[in-house]
Amino acid sequence: MRQTCRKMGCMARRNSAGDRLRISREKLGMSLRDVHRASNQVARQLRNRSFAVPSSRLHFYETHKVTPSVYRLYTLAKVYRRKLTELLTWYGIPVR
């Protein structure tokens, strides 16, 4: 589907929040498991397992229109070296 969408220029699909997560991960050369490991470190540092992002759940975020919890958005922003407010806007969450 992604390959076809790229060839056909499907703007809506290419600009989805999930695609932006995937693109950010791939630009850093990280696999789903790499992100999972990094998220476990964040969760340990913050002493809260809610910050961990399992690789299966990340794949789900990248391929479905599902909004991660604020804990996991925080972790993904940290791992991907992005501002949390940027990720929030990807999901249509207003930031003041």
ROZA-259156 format. One record per atom (N, C-alpha, C): atom name; x, y negated, z negated. Coordinates in steps of 0.2 Angstrom, whole numbers. Atoms other than C-alpha are relative to their C-alpha. Layout:
// residues N
<atom atom="CA" xx="X" yy="Y" zz="Z"/>
...
END
This chain:
// residues 96
<atom atom="N" xx="4" yy="6" zz="0"/>
<atom atom="CA" xx="0" yy="0" zz="0"/>
<atom atom="C" xx="4" yy="-6" zz="0"/>
<atom atom="N" xx="-5" yy="6" zz="0"/>
<atom atom="CA" xx="14" yy="-12" zz="-4"/>
<atom atom="C" xx="3" yy="-2" zz="6"/>
<atom atom="N" xx="-3" yy="1" zz="-7"/>
<atom atom="CA" xx="23" yy="-9" zz="12"/>
<atom atom="C" xx="-5" yy="-3" zz="5"/>
<atom atom="N" xx="5" yy="2" zz="-5"/>
<atom atom="CA" xx="7" yy="-11" zz="22"/>
<atom atom="C" xx="-1" yy="-8" zz="-1"/>
<atom atom="N" xx="2" yy="7" zz="2"/>
<atom atom="CA" xx="3" yy="-27" zz="12"/>
<atom atom="C" xx="6" yy="-5" zz="2"/>
<atom atom="N" xx="-5" yy="4" zz="-1"/>
<atom atom="CA" xx="20" yy="-34" zz="15"/>
<atom atom="C" xx="0" yy="-2" zz="8"/>
<atom atom="N" xx="0" yy="1" zz="-7"/>
<atom atom="CA" xx="19" yy="-31" zz="34"/>
<atom atom="C" xx="-6" yy="-4" zz="2"/>
<atom atom="N" xx="6" yy="3" zz="-2"/>
<atom atom="CA" xx="2" yy="-38" zz="35"/>
<atom atom="C" xx="-1" yy="-7" zz="-3"/>
<atom atom="N" xx="0" yy="7" zz="4"/>
<atom atom="CA" xx="6" yy="-53" zz="23"/>
<atom atom="C" xx="-6" yy="-1" zz="-4"/>
<atom atom="N" xx="5" yy="1" zz="5"/>
<atom atom="CA" xx="-7" yy="-50" zz="10"/>
<atom atom="C" xx="2" yy="-5" zz="-6"/>
<atom atom="N" xx="-2" yy="5" zz="5"/>
<atom atom="CA" xx="-5" yy="-66" zz="0"/>
<atom atom="C" xx="-3" yy="2" zz="-7"/>
<atom atom="N" xx="3" yy="-1" zz="6"/>
<atom atom="CA" xx="-17" yy="-61" zz="-14"/>
<atom atom="C" xx="4" yy="6" zz="-4"/>
<atom atom="N" xx="-4" yy="-6" zz="3"/>
<atom atom="CA" xx="-8" yy="-44" zz="-18"/>
<atom atom="C" xx="7" yy="-2" zz="-2"/>
<atom atom="N" xx="-7" yy="1" zz="2"/>
<atom atom="CA" xx="9" yy="-51" zz="-17"/>
<atom atom="C" xx="1" yy="-5" zz="-5"/>
<atom atom="N" xx="-1" yy="5" zz="5"/>
<atom atom="CA" xx="6" yy="-65" zz="-29"/>
<atom atom="C" xx="-4" yy="2" zz="-7"/>
<atom atom="N" xx="3" yy="-2" zz="6"/>
<atom atom="CA" xx="-3" yy="-55" zz="-42"/>
<atom atom="C" xx="5" yy="0" zz="-6"/>
<atom atom="N" xx="-4" yy="0" zz="6"/>
<atom atom="CA" xx="4" yy="-55" zz="-60"/>
<atom atom="C" xx="4" yy="6" zz="0"/>
<atom atom="N" xx="-4" yy="-6" zz="0"/>
<atom atom="CA" xx="9" yy="-37" zz="-59"/>
<atom atom="C" xx="6" yy="0" zz="5"/>
<atom atom="N" xx="-6" yy="0" zz="-5"/>
<atom atom="CA" xx="19" yy="-40" zz="-43"/>
<atom atom="C" xx="5" yy="-5" zz="-3"/>
<atom atom="N" xx="-5" yy="5" zz="3"/>
<atom atom="CA" xx="28" yy="-55" zz="-52"/>
<atom atom="C" xx="4" yy="4" zz="-5"/>
<atom atom="N" xx="-3" yy="-4" zz="5"/>
<atom atom="CA" xx="32" yy="-43" zz="-66"/>
<atom atom="C" xx="5" yy="5" zz="3"/>
<atom atom="N" xx="-4" yy="-5" zz="-4"/>
<atom atom="CA" xx="39" yy="-30" zz="-54"/>
<atom atom="C" xx="6" yy="-4" zz="3"/>
<atom atom="N" xx="-6" yy="4" zz="-3"/>
<atom atom="CA" xx="49" yy="-43" zz="-44"/>
<atom atom="C" xx="5" yy="-2" zz="-5"/>
<atom atom="N" xx="-4" yy="2" zz="5"/>
<atom atom="CA" xx="56" yy="-50" zz="-60"/>
<atom atom="C" xx="5" yy="6" zz="-2"/>
<atom atom="N" xx="-3" yy="-6" zz="3"/>
<atom atom="CA" xx="61" yy="-33" zz="-66"/>
<atom atom="C" xx="6" yy="2" zz="6"/>
<atom atom="N" xx="-5" yy="-2" zz="-5"/>
<atom atom="CA" xx="69" yy="-28" zz="-49"/>
<atom atom="C" xx="6" yy="-5" zz="1"/>
<atom atom="N" xx="-6" yy="5" zz="-1"/>
<atom atom="CA" xx="79" yy="-44" zz="-47"/>
<atom atom="C" xx="5" yy="0" zz="-6"/>
<atom atom="N" xx="-5" yy="-1" zz="6"/>
<atom atom="CA" xx="87" yy="-40" zz="-64"/>
<atom atom="C" xx="3" yy="7" zz="1"/>
<atom atom="N" xx="-3" yy="-7" zz="-1"/>
<atom atom="CA" xx="91" yy="-22" zz="-57"/>
<atom atom="C" xx="-2" yy="5" zz="-5"/>
<atom atom="N" xx="2" yy="-5" zz="6"/>
<atom atom="CA" xx="81" yy="-14" zz="-71"/>
<atom atom="C" xx="-5" yy="5" zz="3"/>
<atom atom="N" xx="5" yy="-5" zz="-1"/>
<atom atom="CA" xx="71" yy="2" zz="-70"/>
<atom atom="C" xx="-5" yy="-1" zz="-5"/>
<atom atom="N" xx="5" yy="0" zz="5"/>
<atom atom="CA" xx="55" yy="5" zz="-80"/>
<atom atom="C" xx="3" yy="2" zz="-6"/>
<atom atom="N" xx="-3" yy="-3" zz="6"/>
<atom atom="CA" xx="65" yy="15" zz="-92"/>
<atom atom="C" xx="5" yy="-6" zz="-4"/>
<atom atom="N" xx="-5" yy="5" zz="3"/>
<atom atom="CA" xx="78" yy="1" zz="-94"/>
<atom atom="C" xx="-4" yy="-6" zz="-4"/>
<atom atom="N" xx="4" yy="4" zz="4"/>
<atom atom="CA" xx="64" yy="-11" zz="-99"/>
<atom atom="C" xx="-3" yy="3" zz="-6"/>
<atom atom="N" xx="2" yy="-3" zz="6"/>
<atom atom="CA" xx="57" yy="1" zz="-111"/>
<atom atom="C" xx="5" yy="0" zz="-5"/>
<atom atom="N" xx="-6" yy="0" zz="5"/>
<atom atom="CA" xx="74" yy="3" zz="-120"/>
<atom atom="C" xx="1" yy="-7" zz="-2"/>
<atom atom="N" xx="-1" yy="7" zz="2"/>
<atom atom="CA" xx="76" yy="-16" zz="-120"/>
<atom atom="C" xx="-6" yy="-2" zz="-5"/>
<atom atom="N" xx="6" yy="2" zz="4"/>
<atom atom="CA" xx="58" yy="-18" zz="-127"/>
<atom atom="C" xx="1" yy="3" zz="-7"/>
<atom atom="N" xx="-1" yy="-3" zz="7"/>
<atom atom="CA" xx="62" yy="-6" zz="-141"/>
<atom atom="C" xx="5" yy="-3" zz="-4"/>
<atom atom="N" xx="-5" yy="5" zz="4"/>
<atom atom="CA" xx="77" yy="-17" zz="-146"/>
<atom atom="C" xx="-3" yy="-6" zz="-3"/>
<atom atom="N" xx="3" yy="6" zz="2"/>
<atom atom="CA" xx="66" yy="-32" zz="-147"/>
<atom atom="C" xx="-5" yy="2" zz="-6"/>
<atom atom="N" xx="5" yy="-2" zz="5"/>
<atom atom="CA" xx="53" yy="-22" zz="-157"/>
<atom atom="C" xx="4" yy="2" zz="-7"/>
<atom atom="N" xx="-4" yy="-1" zz="6"/>
<atom atom="CA" xx="67" yy="-16" zz="-169"/>
<atom atom="C" xx="2" yy="-7" zz="-3"/>
<atom atom="N" xx="-3" yy="7" zz="3"/>
<atom atom="CA" xx="74" yy="-34" zz="-171"/>
<atom atom="C" xx="-6" yy="-3" zz="-4"/>
<atom atom="N" xx="6" yy="3" zz="3"/>
<atom atom="CA" xx="56" yy="-40" zz="-175"/>
<atom atom="C" xx="-4" yy="4" zz="-5"/>
<atom atom="N" xx="3" yy="-5" zz="5"/>
<atom atom="CA" xx="52" yy="-25" zz="-186"/>
<atom atom="C" xx="-8" yy="1" zz="2"/>
<atom atom="N" xx="8" yy="0" zz="-2"/>
<atom atom="CA" xx="35" yy="-23" zz="-176"/>
<atom atom="C" xx="0" yy="4" zz="6"/>
<atom atom="N" xx="0" yy="-5" zz="-6"/>
<atom atom="CA" xx="32" yy="-8" zz="-164"/>
<atom atom="C" xx="-5" yy="-3" zz="5"/>
<atom atom="N" xx="5" yy="3" zz="-5"/>
<atom atom="CA" xx="18" yy="-19" zz="-156"/>
<atom atom="C" xx="4" yy="-3" zz="6"/>
<atom atom="N" xx="-4" yy="3" zz="-5"/>
<atom atom="CA" xx="32" yy="-27" zz="-146"/>
<atom atom="C" xx="3" yy="4" zz="5"/>
<atom atom="N" xx="-3" yy="-5" zz="-4"/>
<atom atom="CA" xx="38" yy="-11" zz="-138"/>
<atom atom="C" xx="-5" yy="1" zz="6"/>
<atom atom="N" xx="3" yy="-1" zz="-7"/>
<atom atom="CA" xx="33" yy="-8" zz="-119"/>
<atom atom="C" xx="2" yy="6" zz="3"/>
<atom atom="N" xx="-1" yy="-6" zz="-3"/>
<atom atom="CA" xx="32" yy="10" zz="-114"/>
<atom atom="C" xx="0" yy="-1" zz="8"/>
<atom atom="N" xx="-1" yy="0" zz="-7"/>
<atom atom="CA" xx="38" yy="13" zz="-96"/>
<atom atom="C" xx="-7" yy="1" zz="4"/>
<atom atom="N" xx="6" yy="-2" zz="-3"/>
<atom atom="CA" xx="21" yy="21" zz="-92"/>
<atom atom="C" xx="-5" yy="-6" zz="0"/>
<atom atom="N" xx="4" yy="6" zz="1"/>
<atom atom="CA" xx="12" yy="5" zz="-98"/>
<atom atom="C" xx="2" yy="-5" zz="4"/>
<atom atom="N" xx="-2" yy="6" zz="-4"/>
<atom atom="CA" xx="23" yy="-7" zz="-89"/>
<atom atom="C" xx="-2" yy="2" zz="7"/>
<atom atom="N" xx="2" yy="-2" zz="-6"/>
<atom atom="CA" xx="20" yy="3" zz="-73"/>
<atom atom="C" xx="-8" yy="-2" zz="1"/>
<atom atom="N" xx="7" yy="1" zz="-1"/>
<atom atom="CA" xx="1" yy="1" zz="-76"/>
<atom atom="C" xx="-1" yy="-8" zz="0"/>
<atom atom="N" xx="0" yy="7" zz="0"/>
<atom atom="CA" xx="4" yy="-18" zz="-79"/>
<atom atom="C" xx="1" yy="-2" zz="7"/>
<atom atom="N" xx="-3" yy="2" zz="-7"/>
<atom atom="CA" xx="13" yy="-19" zz="-62"/>
<atom atom="C" xx="-5" yy="2" zz="5"/>
<atom atom="N" xx="4" yy="-3" zz="-6"/>
<atom atom="CA" xx="0" yy="-9" zz="-52"/>
<atom atom="C" xx="-8" yy="-1" zz="-1"/>
<atom atom="N" xx="7" yy="1" zz="1"/>
<atom atom="CA" xx="-17" yy="-14" zz="-60"/>
<atom atom="C" xx="-1" yy="-7" zz="-3"/>
<atom atom="N" xx="1" yy="7" zz="3"/>
<atom atom="CA" xx="-25" yy="-30" zz="-65"/>
<atom atom="C" xx="-2" yy="1" zz="-7"/>
<atom atom="N" xx="0" yy="0" zz="8"/>
<atom atom="CA" xx="-22" yy="-28" zz="-84"/>
<atom atom="C" xx="4" yy="-5" zz="-3"/>
<atom atom="N" xx="-4" yy="5" zz="3"/>
<atom atom="CA" xx="-16" yy="-41" zz="-95"/>
<atom atom="C" xx="3" yy="3" zz="-7"/>
<atom atom="N" xx="-3" yy="-2" zz="6"/>
<atom atom="CA" xx="-3" yy="-36" zz="-108"/>
<atom atom="C" xx="-2" yy="-4" zz="-6"/>
<atom atom="N" xx="1" yy="3" zz="6"/>
<atom atom="CA" xx="-5" yy="-40" zz="-126"/>
<atom atom="C" xx="5" yy="-6" zz="-1"/>
<atom atom="N" xx="-4" yy="5" zz="1"/>
<atom atom="CA" xx="3" yy="-56" zz="-132"/>
<atom atom="C" xx="7" yy="2" zz="-3"/>
<atom atom="N" xx="-6" yy="-3" zz="2"/>
<atom atom="CA" xx="16" yy="-45" zz="-141"/>
<atom atom="C" xx="5" yy="2" zz="6"/>
<atom atom="N" xx="-4" yy="-2" zz="-6"/>
<atom atom="CA" xx="21" yy="-37" zz="-125"/>
<atom atom="C" xx="2" yy="-5" zz="5"/>
<atom atom="N" xx="-1" yy="6" zz="-4"/>
<atom atom="CA" xx="20" yy="-53" zz="-115"/>
<atom atom="C" xx="7" yy="-3" zz="-2"/>
<atom atom="N" xx="-6" yy="3" zz="3"/>
<atom atom="CA" xx="33" yy="-60" zz="-127"/>
<atom atom="C" xx="6" yy="4" zz="2"/>
<atom atom="N" xx="-5" yy="-4" zz="-1"/>
<atom atom="CA" xx="44" yy="-45" zz="-125"/>
<atom atom="C" xx="2" yy="0" zz="7"/>
<atom atom="N" xx="-2" yy="0" zz="-7"/>
<atom atom="CA" xx="43" yy="-45" zz="-106"/>
<atom atom="C" xx="3" yy="-7" zz="2"/>
<atom atom="N" xx="-3" yy="7" zz="-1"/>
<atom atom="CA" xx="47" yy="-64" zz="-106"/>
<atom atom="C" xx="8" yy="0" zz="-2"/>
<atom atom="N" xx="-6" yy="0" zz="3"/>
<atom atom="CA" xx="62" yy="-61" zz="-117"/>
<atom atom="C" xx="5" yy="5" zz="4"/>
<atom atom="N" xx="-4" yy="-5" zz="-4"/>
<atom atom="CA" xx="68" yy="-45" zz="-107"/>
<atom atom="C" xx="2" yy="-3" zz="7"/>
<atom atom="N" xx="-1" yy="3" zz="-7"/>
<atom atom="CA" xx="66" yy="-54" zz="-90"/>
<atom atom="C" xx="3" yy="-7" zz="0"/>
<atom atom="N" xx="-4" yy="6" zz="0"/>
<atom atom="CA" xx="74" yy="-70" zz="-96"/>
<atom atom="C" xx="-5" yy="-6" zz="3"/>
<atom atom="N" xx="5" yy="5" zz="-2"/>
<atom atom="CA" xx="58" yy="-80" zz="-93"/>
<atom atom="C" xx="-3" yy="-4" zz="-6"/>
<atom atom="N" xx="4" yy="4" zz="6"/>
<atom atom="CA" xx="48" yy="-93" zz="-103"/>
<atom atom="C" xx="-7" yy="4" zz="-1"/>
<atom atom="N" xx="6" yy="-3" zz="2"/>
<atom atom="CA" xx="33" yy="-85" zz="-112"/>
<atom atom="C" xx="-6" yy="-4" zz="4"/>
<atom atom="N" xx="6" yy="4" zz="-3"/>
<atom atom="CA" xx="22" yy="-99" zz="-105"/>
<atom atom="C" xx="0" yy="1" zz="8"/>
<atom atom="N" xx="0" yy="-2" zz="-7"/>
<atom atom="CA" xx="27" yy="-94" zz="-87"/>
<atom atom="C" xx="-4" yy="6" zz="1"/>
<atom atom="N" xx="4" yy="-7" zz="0"/>
<atom atom="CA" xx="20" yy="-76" zz="-90"/>
<atom atom="C" xx="-7" yy="-2" zz="-1"/>
<atom atom="N" xx="7" yy="1" zz="2"/>
<atom atom="CA" xx="5" yy="-83" zz="-98"/>
<atom atom="C" xx="-4" yy="-3" zz="6"/>
<atom atom="N" xx="3" yy="3" zz="-5"/>
<atom atom="CA" xx="1" yy="-94" zz="-83"/>
<atom atom="C" xx="-1" yy="5" zz="6"/>
<atom atom="N" xx="1" yy="-6" zz="-5"/>
<atom atom="CA" xx="3" yy="-78" zz="-71"/>
<atom atom="C" xx="-7" yy="3" zz="-2"/>
<atom atom="N" xx="7" yy="-3" zz="2"/>
<atom atom="CA" xx="-12" yy="-71" zz="-81"/>
<atom atom="C" xx="-6" yy="-5" zz="-1"/>
<atom atom="N" xx="5" yy="5" zz="0"/>
<atom atom="CA" xx="-22" yy="-87" zz="-80"/>
<atom atom="C" xx="-2" yy="-2" zz="-7"/>
<atom atom="N" xx="1" yy="2" zz="6"/>
<atom atom="CA" xx="-20" yy="-90" zz="-98"/>
<atom atom="C" xx="3" yy="-8" zz="-1"/>
<atom atom="N" xx="-2" yy="7" zz="0"/>
<atom atom="CA" xx="-20" yy="-109" zz="-101"/>
<atom atom="C" xx="5" yy="-2" zz="-5"/>
<atom atom="N" xx="-5" yy="2" zz="4"/>
<atom atom="CA" xx="-5" yy="-117" zz="-109"/>
<atom atom="C" xx="0" yy="-7" zz="-1"/>
<atom atom="N" xx="0" yy="7" zz="1"/>
<atom atom="CA" xx="-5" yy="-134" zz="-117"/>
<atom atom="C" xx="7" yy="-3" zz="-2"/>
END
